[in-house]
Amino acid sequence: MTVARSVVLFVAAALLEIGGAWLIWQGVREHRGWAWIGAGVVALGVYGFVATLQPDAHFGRILAAYGGVFVVASLVWGMVADDFVPDRWDIIGALVCMVGVALIMYGPRSSGG
């Protein structure tokens, strides 16, 4: 159950962070206005709280593992929102990142961490 909760929180964090940055991008670069920018700022603020809900208590570990999730989620976001088509190197890099996430977050550890 802890791994499933952790994965759900990583996905939520990615949606909030990438979505928030995308909303700000749309507001500024695509001239959609302050409402988009404001929604992006709120989403980024909520993202900041989501990481605190992770079961692991080590900030550095959480953020390092989330970095890999962010890479993969960014590629997926680009595919959905911007018609981005990843090449084989994008896909291989994303897989390497996910291996890193699995090792950092879910690798066996002694009780001392």
Summary of the structure (lengths in Angstrom):
residues: 113
radius of gyration: 15.6
end to end distance: 19.2
largest distance: 51.7
contacts: 304
relative contact order: 0.13
helix: 81%
strand: 0%
